[in-house]
Amino acid sequence: MDEFDVVVIGGGPGGYPAAIAAARRGAKTALIEGGPLGGTCLNWGCIPTKTLIAGAELVEQIRHAEAMGVRVGEVKPDYAAMVARKDRVVGELNKGVATLLKSNGVEVVQGWASFESRRQLRVKAADGAERRVRAAKTIIATGSASIVPKMLPKSPRVLESQGFLAQRELPRRLLVMGGGYIGCELACLAAALGSEVTIVELLDDILLLLDPDARKEVRRYMESELKIRVLTGRALESAVEKGTEIEAKVGGETVVADGLLVAVGRRPFTEGLRPERAGVEMDERGFIRVDDRNRTSAANIYAIGDVNGILQLAHAATSQGLVAAEDATGGRPAPNETVIPGVIFTMPEVAVAGLTEEAARKAGRAVKVGRFPFAALGKAKAAGRTGGFVKWIADAETDQLLGAQAVGAHATELIAEAAMAVRAELTAVEVGRTVHAHPTFAEAWMEAAHAVHGGAIHLPPPRKR
C-alpha cells in the first residue's frame, strides 16, 4: 500500500492547486482523479463556455461594426469550427495542468476514490483495477454536478450544461430552464449565434445575486438586442418529446423548442466516495460541513470547492484549496477569504464584489451609492461601448467601501480593482483620490467613488434638496 502525507481527491480548480501547494510545502502528495484533469471548470464549464462566448461576442461586434466605420459582409458563424477550437483550447490546458503536477512532484492516480476508513482509500480505475492508498491528510475536492429534475424526459434534446457544450450544432429554437448565471450565459451565446431563445425562471427575475439596476441593464440588452424571450415568475410545469421537438408547458402557455437546456442549479458530487466511513458529516443537502479553514468533522480530512457548498465558483475553490493545503501541511493559514468576486459572461458582462446594495441594507447598514455610467466615459465613447455602469456601495458613516457592481464592457476584468478595494477596506475618498489613467474604462471607478459624495467631475452636479 502506498502512503502519502496528503491525498487530494479531485483534479479541478480546487484540487490540483491544493496538490501543488502541498507538494511545494514538502509533502509527499497524490492527486486522485477519475476523469480528465481540470475538472468541470476546465473541461465542461468555465473554459469551454468562455471560449465559445468569445466567438459569439466577436460575431456580435462584427454585426455592429458599421457604427465604428467598418463595413463587413454577411457574418456566418461556423459553430462546429468554434467547438473544435474550444476542444483544442481545453486540450492544451489539460496538458498544462498535467505538466504542472508532474513538475511539482505530485503523483496522479487515475481512478475513482472511496473511503475505507479515515486514513485509507480505495481507488478503482476505469479498467476495474483497484489500488489502496493511505493518507495522513486528505483533501476532498470532488466538485458538483448539474441538477436535472425527474419530471423532464430522458432525451438527447434535454441537456444540462455539459451535454450542451458537447454539441456540434446549436438548436434553432432553445428553451432554457433557469435564469441563473449558467442559463443566462449559454442563452446569450446561443442567441448571438442565431438561435431563438426563451428563458423560463420560476423566481421574479433573472440573475438575482445582482442588484436590481444591474439586472435591469443585462435583461434589457438580452431582450432588446439579442431578442431573448425572458419569462419570469413562471414554472416549467411539464415537458414532453414530440418527434424532433420538445413541447413544454409554462404558466399555461405551450412553448415549442428543438432543445431544452436545464440550468437550475448544481448538487455536491460525492457518489461512491463514502465519506461517512471516514466520519465526515454532511448537511441535509449533501454538502460536506467545514469550518473556516475547510476542516471537516474528521480531524485529518478537508473539503474544498463546490462540494462544501460555501460558494460554487472556481476561483473560490482555488482559494480554499490553498488554505486547506497550508493547514494540512502544518501551516497556520488565515481563514477562507470572504470577498470573492462573481463574474458573469452574459452580453453585456456583469460582475459583483462584496455586499450588494440590497444585502448591505438588509444587514442594517446605512449606505451611500456612487454610480458612473459608461455613457459619460471618454474611453467607452471612443470604443463604442457605452452601455452599462459601475457602482460603489459605501457605509454612510465610515465611508468604507462595502461592495461594488459593474455591468458592461470589460466588467469581468474591472471587478478585480473593486474586490481589492473592498478587501482592503478602502474608503470612497481614498479610491477617488487614486489617479486612474486616462482614457480607460477603469476611470469609471474613480468617478463613481467621487459620485458617492456627489463630486463626480463628469456628471452633472446633484440636485439640491
Secondary structure, 3 states (H helix, E strand, C coil): CEEEEEEEECCCCCHHHHHHHHHHCCCCEEEEECCCCCHHHHHHCHHHHHHHHHHHHHHHHHHCHHHHCCCCCCCCCCHHHHHHHHHHHHHHHHHHHHHHHHHCCCEEEECEEEECCCCEEEEECCCCCEEEEEEEEEEECCCEEECCCCCCCCCCCEECHHHHHHCCCCCCEEEEECCCHHHHHHHHHHHHCCCEEEEEECCCCCCCCCCHHHHHHHHHHHHHCCCCEEEECCCEEEEEEECCEEEEEECCEEEEECEEEECCCEEECCCCCCHHHHCCCECCCCCECCCCCCECCCCCEEECHHHHCCCCCHHHHHHHHHHHHHHHCCCCCCCCCCCCCEEECCCCCEEEEECCHHHHHHCCCCEEEEEEEHHHCHHHHHHCCCCEEEEEEEECCCCEEEEEEEEECCHHHHHHHHHHHHHCCCEHHHHHHCCCCCCCCCHHHHHHHHHCCCCCCCCCCCCCC
